[in-house]
């Protein structure tokens, strides 16, 4: 990543960082080449180890939150509490 891009990234407002708006537009509305350029990466080689470590320090790890897993007890309770299963046959 060039110095200009690094400095530009440092000047982002807290709202940009909170919404994780690292691109000028949503990724789906940009071309592949524009996304690669704006993220400062190489589509063939990827990131170097040092660049990856730097981005982890700057942005944090790429981890999904709220991974509670599937609980058998929750599945059973939801099925029993479901209004369709509470209707009894006469």
Secondary structure, DSSP 4 states (H G I P E B T S, - for coil): --HHHHHHHHT--HHHHHTT--SSS-GGGS-HHHHHHHHT--TTT---HHHHHHHHHHH-----S------HHHHHHHHHHSHHHHPPP-
